[in-house]
Amino acid sequence: MKLRTSLFFAAGLGAFMALATTASHAILYKWIDENGRVVYGDQPPPGAKPEKVNTSIGPADPNAVRDMASKDAEIKKRQQQRADEAAKTAKDEADGKRKLDQCVQARGRIKTLQSDVAVFRYNEKGERVFYEPADRERSIADNQKIMRDLSCPALPTT
């Protein structure tokens, strides 16, 4: 049984080698046809001026697959880093805009509370409750604390 398997293997290997060597020794020619086009083939037509083309392939680099895989991994890593940086930048910009909006709103509330306009809020029953001077001062202090927490520039005093 072993002998039979070995013979089949040897016959298969021999056939493969015979086919591989004949294909690698094929000659390729290049010529220009009557229409002026460049044509490639293994047999040039009679009357053409063929030129032999070198079909030999250089030796394979055994590290090529590993090098290509590492380069691909590096490219993917850089793409992920760019995507992460873009996401972080977008988040930082959104946070900055949100913070600026909150600063503007707090400044507006402070300015309104400091003016002589009657300011009110709605209670739980939906009724208007006007701010007393102490309520105004407390609300101004709360909004100034919000501005300090957000590191907003101070509201200019007039």
Biotite code that builds the C-alpha atoms (Angstrom):
import biotite.structure as struc

atoms = struc.array([
    struc.Atom([0.000, 0.000, 0.000], chain_id="A", res_id=1, res_name="MET", atom_name="CA", element="C"),
    struc.Atom([2.833, 2.382, 0.830], chain_id="A", res_id=2, res_name="LYS", atom_name="CA", element="C"),
    struc.Atom([4.573, 1.585, -2.415], chain_id="A", res_id=3, res_name="LEU", atom_name="CA", element="C"),
    struc.Atom([1.437, 2.307, -4.408], chain_id="A", res_id=4, res_name="ARG", atom_name="CA", element="C"),
    struc.Atom([0.930, 5.705, -2.691], chain_id="A", res_id=5, res_name="THR", atom_name="CA", element="C"),
    struc.Atom([4.579, 6.587, -3.249], chain_id="A", res_id=6, res_name="SER", atom_name="CA", element="C"),
    struc.Atom([4.337, 5.675, -6.945], chain_id="A", res_id=7, res_name="LEU", atom_name="CA", element="C"),
    struc.Atom([1.209, 7.817, -7.412], chain_id="A", res_id=8, res_name="PHE", atom_name="CA", element="C"),
    struc.Atom([2.889, 10.713, -5.635], chain_id="A", res_id=9, res_name="PHE", atom_name="CA", element="C"),
    struc.Atom([6.046, 10.395, -7.739], chain_id="A", res_id=10, res_name="ALA", atom_name="CA", element="C"),
    struc.Atom([4.014, 10.176, -10.967], chain_id="A", res_id=11, res_name="ALA", atom_name="CA", element="C"),
    struc.Atom([1.961, 13.227, -10.003], chain_id="A", res_id=12, res_name="GLY", atom_name="CA", element="C"),
    struc.Atom([5.059, 15.204, -9.086], chain_id="A", res_id=13, res_name="LEU", atom_name="CA", element="C"),
    struc.Atom([6.770, 14.226, -12.342], chain_id="A", res_id=14, res_name="GLY", atom_name="CA", element="C"),
    struc.Atom([3.759, 15.291, -14.419], chain_id="A", res_id=15, res_name="ALA", atom_name="CA", element="C"),
    struc.Atom([3.571, 18.592, -12.581], chain_id="A", res_id=16, res_name="PHE", atom_name="CA", element="C"),
    struc.Atom([7.262, 19.298, -13.118], chain_id="A", res_id=17, res_name="MET", atom_name="CA", element="C"),
    struc.Atom([6.997, 18.459, -16.825], chain_id="A", res_id=18, res_name="ALA", atom_name="CA", element="C"),
    struc.Atom([4.081, 20.850, -17.305], chain_id="A", res_id=19, res_name="LEU", atom_name="CA", element="C"),
    struc.Atom([5.658, 23.582, -15.203], chain_id="A", res_id=20, res_name="ALA", atom_name="CA", element="C"),
    struc.Atom([8.953, 23.539, -17.091], chain_id="A", res_id=21, res_name="THR", atom_name="CA", element="C"),
    struc.Atom([7.342, 23.609, -20.541], chain_id="A", res_id=22, res_name="THR", atom_name="CA", element="C"),
    struc.Atom([5.159, 26.567, -19.580], chain_id="A", res_id=23, res_name="ALA", atom_name="CA", element="C"),
    struc.Atom([8.086, 28.504, -18.159], chain_id="A", res_id=24, res_name="SER", atom_name="CA", element="C"),
    struc.Atom([10.205, 28.015, -21.307], chain_id="A", res_id=25, res_name="HIS", atom_name="CA", element="C"),
    struc.Atom([7.610, 29.406, -23.709], chain_id="A", res_id=26, res_name="ALA", atom_name="CA", element="C"),
    struc.Atom([8.928, 32.261, -25.824], chain_id="A", res_id=27, res_name="ILE", atom_name="CA", element="C"),
    struc.Atom([6.896, 35.427, -26.164], chain_id="A", res_id=28, res_name="LEU", atom_name="CA", element="C"),
    struc.Atom([7.212, 37.682, -29.200], chain_id="A", res_id=29, res_name="TYR", atom_name="CA", element="C"),
    struc.Atom([6.162, 41.268, -29.794], chain_id="A", res_id=30, res_name="LYS", atom_name="CA", element="C"),
    struc.Atom([5.508, 42.753, -33.257], chain_id="A", res_id=31, res_name="TRP", atom_name="CA", element="C"),
    struc.Atom([3.543, 45.505, -34.977], chain_id="A", res_id=32, res_name="ILE", atom_name="CA", element="C"),
    struc.Atom([0.708, 44.391, -37.270], chain_id="A", res_id=33, res_name="ASP", atom_name="CA", element="C"),
    struc.Atom([-0.364, 45.974, -40.574], chain_id="A", res_id=34, res_name="GLU", atom_name="CA", element="C"),
    struc.Atom([-2.705, 48.388, -38.691], chain_id="A", res_id=35, res_name="ASN", atom_name="CA", element="C"),
    struc.Atom([0.152, 49.732, -36.563], chain_id="A", res_id=36, res_name="GLY", atom_name="CA", element="C"),
    struc.Atom([-0.968, 48.026, -33.337], chain_id="A", res_id=37, res_name="ARG", atom_name="CA", element="C"),
    struc.Atom([1.442, 46.240, -30.993], chain_id="A", res_id=38, res_name="VAL", atom_name="CA", element="C"),
    struc.Atom([0.669, 42.514, -30.829], chain_id="A", res_id=39, res_name="VAL", atom_name="CA", element="C"),
    struc.Atom([2.030, 39.849, -28.468], chain_id="A", res_id=40, res_name="TYR", atom_name="CA", element="C"),
    struc.Atom([2.058, 36.103, -29.160], chain_id="A", res_id=41, res_name="GLY", atom_name="CA", element="C"),
    struc.Atom([4.051, 32.892, -29.117], chain_id="A", res_id=42, res_name="ASP", atom_name="CA", element="C"),
    struc.Atom([4.312, 32.664, -32.945], chain_id="A", res_id=43, res_name="GLN", atom_name="CA", element="C"),
    struc.Atom([4.758, 35.792, -35.035], chain_id="A", res_id=44, res_name="PRO", atom_name="CA", element="C"),
    struc.Atom([3.202, 35.825, -38.515], chain_id="A", res_id=45, res_name="PRO", atom_name="CA", element="C"),
    struc.Atom([5.508, 35.426, -41.521], chain_id="A", res_id=46, res_name="PRO", atom_name="CA", element="C"),
    struc.Atom([6.917, 38.720, -42.757], chain_id="A", res_id=47, res_name="GLY", atom_name="CA", element="C"),
    struc.Atom([6.671, 40.446, -39.368], chain_id="A", res_id=48, res_name="ALA", atom_name="CA", element="C"),
    struc.Atom([9.735, 41.719, -37.548], chain_id="A", res_id=49, res_name="LYS", atom_name="CA", element="C"),
    struc.Atom([9.292, 40.031, -34.142], chain_id="A", res_id=50, res_name="PRO", atom_name="CA", element="C"),
    struc.Atom([11.129, 41.017, -31.008], chain_id="A", res_id=51, res_name="GLU", atom_name="CA", element="C"),
    struc.Atom([11.657, 38.513, -28.171], chain_id="A", res_id=52, res_name="LYS", atom_name="CA", element="C"),
    struc.Atom([10.154, 39.630, -24.874], chain_id="A", res_id=53, res_name="VAL", atom_name="CA", element="C"),
    struc.Atom([11.801, 38.600, -21.616], chain_id="A", res_id=54, res_name="ASN", atom_name="CA", element="C"),
    struc.Atom([9.221, 36.588, -19.702], chain_id="A", res_id=55, res_name="THR", atom_name="CA", element="C"),
    struc.Atom([11.442, 35.455, -16.874], chain_id="A", res_id=56, res_name="SER", atom_name="CA", element="C"),
    struc.Atom([10.160, 36.266, -13.438], chain_id="A", res_id=57, res_name="ILE", atom_name="CA", element="C"),
    struc.Atom([12.555, 37.313, -10.754], chain_id="A", res_id=58, res_name="GLY", atom_name="CA", element="C"),
    struc.Atom([13.025, 35.186, -7.646], chain_id="A", res_id=59, res_name="PRO", atom_name="CA", element="C"),
    struc.Atom([10.169, 35.402, -5.175], chain_id="A", res_id=60, res_name="ALA", atom_name="CA", element="C"),
    struc.Atom([10.755, 37.224, -1.918], chain_id="A", res_id=61, res_name="ASP", atom_name="CA", element="C"),
    struc.Atom([9.939, 34.828, 0.919], chain_id="A", res_id=62, res_name="PRO", atom_name="CA", element="C"),
    struc.Atom([9.200, 37.769, 3.233], chain_id="A", res_id=63, res_name="ASN", atom_name="CA", element="C"),
    struc.Atom([6.897, 39.558, 0.763], chain_id="A", res_id=64, res_name="ALA", atom_name="CA", element="C"),
    struc.Atom([3.654, 38.254, 2.258], chain_id="A", res_id=65, res_name="VAL", atom_name="CA", element="C"),
    struc.Atom([4.730, 39.114, 5.785], chain_id="A", res_id=66, res_name="ARG", atom_name="CA", element="C"),
    struc.Atom([5.941, 42.569, 4.689], chain_id="A", res_id=67, res_name="ASP", atom_name="CA", element="C"),
    struc.Atom([2.692, 43.232, 2.841], chain_id="A", res_id=68, res_name="MET", atom_name="CA", element="C"),
    struc.Atom([0.651, 42.124, 5.856], chain_id="A", res_id=69, res_name="ALA", atom_name="CA", element="C"),
    struc.Atom([2.637, 44.389, 8.188], chain_id="A", res_id=70, res_name="SER", atom_name="CA", element="C"),
    struc.Atom([2.269, 47.340, 5.795], chain_id="A", res_id=71, res_name="LYS", atom_name="CA", element="C"),
    struc.Atom([-1.454, 46.673, 5.544], chain_id="A", res_id=72, res_name="ASP", atom_name="CA", element="C"),
    struc.Atom([-1.686, 46.576, 9.340], chain_id="A", res_id=73, res_name="ALA", atom_name="CA", element="C"),
    struc.Atom([0.199, 49.887, 9.560], chain_id="A", res_id=74, res_name="GLU", atom_name="CA", element="C"),
    struc.Atom([-2.136, 51.490, 7.023], chain_id="A", res_id=75, res_name="ILE", atom_name="CA", element="C"),
    struc.Atom([-5.201, 50.278, 8.903], chain_id="A", res_id=76, res_name="LYS", atom_name="CA", element="C"),
    struc.Atom([-3.708, 51.533, 12.177], chain_id="A", res_id=77, res_name="LYS", atom_name="CA", element="C"),
    struc.Atom([-3.076, 54.996, 10.682], chain_id="A", res_id=78, res_name="ARG", atom_name="CA", element="C"),
    struc.Atom([-6.594, 55.098, 9.229], chain_id="A", res_id=79, res_name="GLN", atom_name="CA", element="C"),
    struc.Atom([-8.032, 54.213, 12.648], chain_id="A", res_id=80, res_name="GLN", atom_name="CA", element="C"),
    struc.Atom([-5.882, 56.879, 14.302], chain_id="A", res_id=81, res_name="GLN", atom_name="CA", element="C"),
    struc.Atom([-7.102, 59.481, 11.786], chain_id="A", res_id=82, res_name="ARG", atom_name="CA", element="C"),
    struc.Atom([-10.704, 58.431, 12.379], chain_id="A", res_id=83, res_name="ALA", atom_name="CA", element="C"),
    struc.Atom([-10.195, 58.616, 16.162], chain_id="A", res_id=84, res_name="ASP", atom_name="CA", element="C"),
    struc.Atom([-8.569, 62.048, 15.871], chain_id="A", res_id=85, res_name="GLU", atom_name="CA", element="C"),
    struc.Atom([-11.381, 63.298, 13.634], chain_id="A", res_id=86, res_name="ALA", atom_name="CA", element="C"),
    struc.Atom([-13.993, 61.997, 16.089], chain_id="A", res_id=87, res_name="ALA", atom_name="CA", element="C"),
    struc.Atom([-12.154, 63.611, 19.013], chain_id="A", res_id=88, res_name="LYS", atom_name="CA", element="C"),
    struc.Atom([-11.876, 66.910, 17.143], chain_id="A", res_id=89, res_name="THR", atom_name="CA", element="C"),
    struc.Atom([-15.568, 66.829, 16.265], chain_id="A", res_id=90, res_name="ALA", atom_name="CA", element="C"),
    struc.Atom([-16.454, 66.056, 19.897], chain_id="A", res_id=91, res_name="LYS", atom_name="CA", element="C"),
    struc.Atom([-14.201, 68.862, 21.169], chain_id="A", res_id=92, res_name="ASP", atom_name="CA", element="C"),
    struc.Atom([-15.782, 71.300, 18.706], chain_id="A", res_id=93, res_name="GLU", atom_name="CA", element="C"),
    struc.Atom([-19.290, 70.246, 19.757], chain_id="A", res_id=94, res_name="ALA", atom_name="CA", element="C"),
    struc.Atom([-18.359, 70.563, 23.438], chain_id="A", res_id=95, res_name="ASP", atom_name="CA", element="C"),
    struc.Atom([-16.859, 74.011, 22.803], chain_id="A", res_id=96, res_name="GLY", atom_name="CA", element="C"),
    struc.Atom([-19.997, 75.149, 20.974], chain_id="A", res_id=97, res_name="LYS", atom_name="CA", element="C"),
    struc.Atom([-22.241, 73.787, 23.740], chain_id="A", res_id=98, res_name="ARG", atom_name="CA", element="C"),
    struc.Atom([-20.109, 75.543, 26.367], chain_id="A", res_id=99, res_name="LYS", atom_name="CA", element="C"),
    struc.Atom([-20.202, 78.824, 24.418], chain_id="A", res_id=100, res_name="LEU", atom_name="CA", element="C"),
    struc.Atom([-23.999, 78.557, 24.099], chain_id="A", res_id=101, res_name="ASP", atom_name="CA", element="C"),
    struc.Atom([-24.324, 77.975, 27.847], chain_id="A", res_id=102, res_name="GLN", atom_name="CA", element="C"),
    struc.Atom([-22.077, 80.995, 28.548], chain_id="A", res_id=103, res_name="CYS", atom_name="CA", element="C"),
    struc.Atom([-24.172, 83.196, 26.260], chain_id="A", res_id=104, res_name="VAL", atom_name="CA", element="C"),
    struc.Atom([-27.383, 82.017, 27.938], chain_id="A", res_id=105, res_name="GLN", atom_name="CA", element="C"),
    struc.Atom([-25.981, 82.621, 31.441], chain_id="A", res_id=106, res_name="ALA", atom_name="CA", element="C"),
    struc.Atom([-24.794, 86.122, 30.414], chain_id="A", res_id=107, res_name="ARG", atom_name="CA", element="C"),
    struc.Atom([-28.229, 86.878, 28.995], chain_id="A", res_id=108, res_name="GLY", atom_name="CA", element="C"),
    struc.Atom([-29.952, 85.755, 32.210], chain_id="A", res_id=109, res_name="ARG", atom_name="CA", element="C"),
    struc.Atom([-27.575, 87.863, 34.313], chain_id="A", res_id=110, res_name="ILE", atom_name="CA", element="C"),
    struc.Atom([-28.138, 90.909, 32.115], chain_id="A", res_id=111, res_name="LYS", atom_name="CA", element="C"),
    struc.Atom([-31.908, 90.459, 32.310], chain_id="A", res_id=112, res_name="THR", atom_name="CA", element="C"),
    struc.Atom([-31.818, 89.984, 36.087], chain_id="A", res_id=113, res_name="LEU", atom_name="CA", element="C"),
    struc.Atom([-29.657, 93.103, 36.532], chain_id="A", res_id=114, res_name="GLN", atom_name="CA", element="C"),
    struc.Atom([-32.023, 95.254, 34.481], chain_id="A", res_id=115, res_name="SER", atom_name="CA", element="C"),
    struc.Atom([-35.018, 97.101, 35.947], chain_id="A", res_id=116, res_name="ASP", atom_name="CA", element="C"),
    struc.Atom([-37.455, 94.918, 34.004], chain_id="A", res_id=117, res_name="VAL", atom_name="CA", element="C"),
    struc.Atom([-39.999, 92.893, 35.938], chain_id="A", res_id=118, res_name="ALA", atom_name="CA", element="C"),
    struc.Atom([-38.790, 89.293, 35.800], chain_id="A", res_id=119, res_name="VAL", atom_name="CA", element="C"),
    struc.Atom([-40.981, 86.313, 36.636], chain_id="A", res_id=120, res_name="PHE", atom_name="CA", element="C"),
    struc.Atom([-41.024, 82.557, 36.629], chain_id="A", res_id=121, res_name="ARG", atom_name="CA", element="C"),
    struc.Atom([-43.830, 80.030, 36.715], chain_id="A", res_id=122, res_name="TYR", atom_name="CA", element="C"),
    struc.Atom([-44.554, 78.061, 39.874], chain_id="A", res_id=123, res_name="ASN", atom_name="CA", element="C"),
    struc.Atom([-45.873, 74.477, 40.110], chain_id="A", res_id=124, res_name="GLU", atom_name="CA", element="C"),
    struc.Atom([-49.461, 75.681, 39.601], chain_id="A", res_id=125, res_name="LYS", atom_name="CA", element="C"),
    struc.Atom([-48.529, 77.532, 36.418], chain_id="A", res_id=126, res_name="GLY", atom_name="CA", element="C"),
    struc.Atom([-48.906, 80.956, 38.026], chain_id="A", res_id=127, res_name="GLU", atom_name="CA", element="C"),
    struc.Atom([-46.493, 83.828, 37.479], chain_id="A", res_id=128, res_name="ARG", atom_name="CA", element="C"),
    struc.Atom([-44.247, 84.563, 40.413], chain_id="A", res_id=129, res_name="VAL", atom_name="CA", element="C"),
    struc.Atom([-42.255, 87.799, 40.161], chain_id="A", res_id=130, res_name="PHE", atom_name="CA", element="C"),
    struc.Atom([-38.668, 87.862, 41.396], chain_id="A", res_id=131, res_name="TYR", atom_name="CA", element="C"),
    struc.Atom([-38.049, 89.709, 44.634], chain_id="A", res_id=132, res_name="GLU", atom_name="CA", element="C"),
    struc.Atom([-34.687, 91.529, 44.993], chain_id="A", res_id=133, res_name="PRO", atom_name="CA", element="C"),
    struc.Atom([-33.297, 88.613, 47.064], chain_id="A", res_id=134, res_name="ALA", atom_name="CA", element="C"),
    struc.Atom([-34.427, 86.105, 44.394], chain_id="A", res_id=135, res_name="ASP", atom_name="CA", element="C"),
    struc.Atom([-32.734, 88.228, 41.725], chain_id="A", res_id=136, res_name="ARG", atom_name="CA", element="C"),
    struc.Atom([-29.434, 88.324, 43.647], chain_id="A", res_id=137, res_name="GLU", atom_name="CA", element="C"),
    struc.Atom([-29.556, 84.573, 44.301], chain_id="A", res_id=138, res_name="ARG", atom_name="CA", element="C"),
    struc.Atom([-30.289, 83.852, 40.623], chain_id="A", res_id=139, res_name="SER", atom_name="CA", element="C"),
    struc.Atom([-27.490, 86.214, 39.508], chain_id="A", res_id=140, res_name="ILE", atom_name="CA", element="C"),
    struc.Atom([-25.078, 84.423, 41.874], chain_id="A", res_id=141, res_name="ALA", atom_name="CA", element="C"),
    struc.Atom([-26.207, 81.018, 40.520], chain_id="A", res_id=142, res_name="ASP", atom_name="CA", element="C"),
    struc.Atom([-25.616, 82.129, 36.918], chain_id="A", res_id=143, res_name="ASN", atom_name="CA", element="C"),
    struc.Atom([-22.223, 83.624, 37.814], chain_id="A", res_id=144, res_name="GLN", atom_name="CA", element="C"),
    struc.Atom([-21.281, 80.263, 39.388], chain_id="A", res_id=145, res_name="LYS", atom_name="CA", element="C"),
    struc.Atom([-22.345, 78.512, 36.172], chain_id="A", res_id=146, res_name="ILE", atom_name="CA", element="C"),
    struc.Atom([-20.103, 80.900, 34.215], chain_id="A", res_id=147, res_name="MET", atom_name="CA", element="C"),
    struc.Atom([-17.158, 80.241, 36.561], chain_id="A", res_id=148, res_name="ARG", atom_name="CA", element="C"),
    struc.Atom([-17.681, 76.464, 36.275], chain_id="A", res_id=149, res_name="ASP", atom_name="CA", element="C"),
    struc.Atom([-17.671, 76.777, 32.472], chain_id="A", res_id=150, res_name="LEU", atom_name="CA", element="C"),
    struc.Atom([-14.639, 79.135, 32.585], chain_id="A", res_id=151, res_name="SER", atom_name="CA", element="C"),
    struc.Atom([-16.577, 81.794, 30.709], chain_id="A", res_id=152, res_name="CYS", atom_name="CA", element="C"),
    struc.Atom([-15.049, 85.245, 30.513], chain_id="A", res_id=153, res_name="PRO", atom_name="CA", element="C"),
    struc.Atom([-16.582, 87.573, 33.088], chain_id="A", res_id=154, res_name="ALA", atom_name="CA", element="C"),
    struc.Atom([-19.510, 89.761, 32.079], chain_id="A", res_id=155, res_name="LEU", atom_name="CA", element="C"),
    struc.Atom([-18.341, 93.367, 31.758], chain_id="A", res_id=156, res_name="PRO", atom_name="CA", element="C"),
    struc.Atom([-19.885, 95.612, 34.391], chain_id="A", res_id=157, res_name="THR", atom_name="CA", element="C"),
    struc.Atom([-21.601, 98.808, 33.269], chain_id="A", res_id=158, res_name="THR", atom_name="CA", element="C"),
])
